[in-house]
Amino acid sequence: MARCEEGYLCQVCGADVEEIWDSDLYLRYVLGLVHPEQLHVLRERHIRCNPLLAQFIVDPEFPAVEVEDEHFSKAHLDPQYVHDQELLLTRAWRRLREVVPAGLPIIEYPLDEVRQRWK
């Protein structure tokens, strides 16, 4: 993640989003929810500051996030949907942990199926 003098400040908590694997913006980019041309204009936040997505990341390296709102908590959603979202979001988050150490260009950050869809 490129850094400027001010850093990338979370629009929710105001703290610096220091690492790409903490970035909700880049997580949504990897998922194909943010087009590459939007990366420089959209606001940043920590993944944990977007609990509606964060609750679906299931990995020992990512502390669990619970949503208390009964309309949006995965505890109250269709089990198959929850399972599918957990697989997808966890895979996307793990991808974020891989891309910078692997030296990949930013256009290759998204999941394979997203890159194929964009072609």
BELUR-V643703 format. One record per backbone hydrogen bond with DSSP energy under -0.5 kcal/mol. CO is the residue of the C=O (numbers start at 0). NH is the residue of the N-H. Records with the same first field share a line. If there is no record, write none. Layout:
BEGIN
CO=NH / NH
END
This chain:
BEGIN
6=8
7=16
8=43
9=13
14=9
15=17
18=21
19=22
21=23 / 46
22=26
23=27
24=28
25=29
26=30
27=31 / 32 / 33
28=31
29=110
34=37 / 38
35=38
37=40 / 41
43=10
44=23 / 24
45=48
46=49
49=52 / 53
50=54
52=55
53=56
55=57
56=58
58=61
60=62
61=58
65=67
68=71 / 72
72=75
73=76
77=81
78=82
79=83
80=84
81=85
82=86
83=87
84=88
85=89
86=90
87=91
88=92
89=93
90=94
91=95
92=96
93=97
94=97 / 98
95=99
97=101
98=102 / 103
99=102
104=107
105=108
110=113 / 114
111=115
112=116
113=117
114=118
115=118
END
